[in-house]
């Protein structure tokens, strides 16, 4: 894990799920992690747990749908550490629903968080990474950004957008500025994400998916593999799913 050690890494959506597991994993392997999410109590508890293990973690309450708050997160990190090596855009909503029920407010939540949150993160760190001549931007996509199924059309559309954002970013900044732009697309994982779904008609879909869900630690380890690359090596795209998941 030699390329993880001493890296300064911002992780959005760090209060739970993929973000939380990844923060713990990277800190354990020597990274200094800056945790971002909206829940101060969860961030505080996680940072203390990491610090109690002898690793380095700071946190800043951040709503990534607000560009000014993301910029404050970037400024905070630079003030504390003087650089940013990696950004992991992990914050996201997975709110499945059927078209017949038209959960428009939930669609808007996913668009704001899953797309705008990623864009604001990129906009925040890119000038600094260009100046220092290297960096990693890791966007957490989804298998739903590669295939669409019943109940997740709008969610899929946001993750297809993240996929397009990452590919376009890679083509513009990787060669010119030595910045790695990476998409990590998990399949169904056991993070209780389905608890936030309000559409009762889509619950049978969730039940089938959760039969094959894998532990979030496997995704965290995959992200760790991506982070643990030298500056001249880029893992372009990674899909990590349960073996039994059809897509």
N, C-alpha and C positions, 0 to 999 in steps of 0.2 A: 504493500500500500504506500510506496514511497512517494507517489505523486499526489496523494491525498494530504499527507502530513504537511502542516503549516499553511495550507490553502485557506483563504478567507472566503467563506461561502454564505451567501444570502439564500434563505429558503422561505418562500411564501407558503401560506397554508400550513404553517409548521405546528399548529396547535393540535392536529389530529391526523389520522390516516397516513398517507404516503409521506407527507411532509414531516410529521413527527418521527416516524420510523427512520426516515432518511437522515434527519438531524442527529438522532442517537447513533446511527451507524457511522456517519462521517466524523462526528466528534470523537467517537471511540477510536477511530483510526488517525487521529491527530489534527483534524481540521478545526479551525476556529469558525463557529457557526453563528450567524445572526438570524434569529428567529422572528418571523413576521406573521401576524394574523390579527384578528379583531379582538380575541378574548385575552385580556391581560392576565387573568387568573391562570389559564392554561399555559400561556407562554412563561409566566413566572415559575410555575411548578416544573415545567420541562427544563427550563434553563438551570434551575437549582438541582434537578436530578443529574443533569449532565455535568455540572460543576462539582457535584459531590463525588463523581467518578474521576475527578482530576482533569477533566477536559475543559475547553473554553467555549462558553456560550453566552451571548448577550441577546436581548430581545428588544423589539420596538413594536408597539401596537400600531398596526397599519391596515387600512382598508384599501386594497389594491385597485378598487374601482374608482379611487380618487387619485388623480395623477399627482397632485401636490403631496399627498401622503407617501406615495411611492418615492418621489424625489427626496423627501425628508428621510426616508429609510436609507436611501443611497448615501446621502450626506452624513447621516449618523454613522454608517459603516466606515466611510472614508475618514471621518473624524477619529474614530476609535482605532482603526487598523491601518489607515493610509493607503489601502488598496482593496480591490474586489477581484478575486480570481474567478469565481463562479457564481452565477445566478441560477437558482432552480425555481422555475415558475410552476409551483405545485398547487396553488390555490384554485379551487374549482367547485362547481355544483354539478351533481348528477341527478337531475329531477326528471325521471321518466314520466310520461303521460301519453294518453291516447289522443289522437287528433280530434275525435268526437267531443272531447271534454274541454278543449281550448283553454288550457291553463296559461293564459297570456302573461300574467305577472311572473310566473315561473320561467317562461321563455325569456323574458327580459332580464331576470336575475342571472340566468346562465349566459346570456349574451354579454352582459356587463362584466361578470366575473371571469368567465372562461376565455373571452376574447380580449376585452379592453384591459383586464388585469395583466394579461400576458404582454400586450403592446406597451403598457405603461412601464412594466418592468424592463423590457428591452430598451425603451427610450431612456430610462434612468441610468442604466449601466453602460450603454454603448459608448458614449463619449469618453468615459474613463478607460474602458478597455482598449479603445482605439489609441488613446494617448500612451498607455503602458505597453502596447504592442502585442497583447495576447489576452486570452480570457475564454471562458466557457459560458454559453447560455444554453441551459437545458430546459426544454419545455415538456411538461408532462401532458401527453395526449391521451389517447385511449384506443383500444381496438375498435371502438365505435367511430373512430376517425378513419377507419379502413373499410368498414362494412356497416350497413344500416339494418336494424331489425325492428320488430314491432315495439312501439312504445318509446323509442328513443330517437326519433327523427330530428328533433330540435337539438337535443344533446349532441347527437352525431354531427349536426351541422356546425356546432361550435368547435368540435374536435377536428373536423375536416379543415376548419379555418386555422386552427393551431398548426396543423400539418402544413398548410400552404404558407403560413407565416414563417415557419421554421425553414422550409425549403428555400423560400425567397431570401431570407436572412442569410442563409448559408452561402448562396450564390453571390451575395454582395459583399460579405465581410470576411469569409474564411480565407480566401486567397489574398485579398487586398490588405487585411488587417490581422491575420493570424488569429482569428477568433473562431472557436469551435461552436457551431450551432447544431444542437442535437435534439431529436425527438425521441422520447421514451413513451411507448404506448402499452399500458398495462391492459390485461383482460380483467375478468371479474375477480375482485379481491374481497377478503373478509374484513371490512372496516365499518360495518353497520350503516353504510351509505344509504341503504334502502329505507332507513328509519325516517329520512327527510321527505320521502316520496308521499304525496298526498292523494294521488289518483288511485282509487280503489280498483279500477278496472285493469290497471297494469300490474297489480300485485301477483297474479299467476306467472307473469313473465319474470318477475324478480325471484320468485320461489324457485323456478327452474334454473336461473343463473346461479343462485346461491348454493345449489347442490354441488357445484364444482369449484367454488371459490377457493383461492389459495391465500395463504398468510401474506400480509403486507410486507413482511420482512424480505420475501423473495424479490419484491420490487425495489426495496431499499438497497439490497445487495447489487441488483442490476444497475441502479443509478450509481452506486459506488464504483462499479466496474468502469462506467463511462467517465466518472471524475478522475479515476486513477489512470489517466493517460498523459503522456508527455505532450508538450505544446505542439509537436509536429505530427501528432496522431489524433484523428477524429473518428469516433464511432458515429456514423451518420444517423442511423435509425435503428431502434431496438423495439421489438414486439415481445412482450413477456406475458404469457397466458397460462391458465391451467391446461394440462395436456388434454383433458376431456372437453374443453370448451370448443364448440363449433362456431365458426364465424365466416 
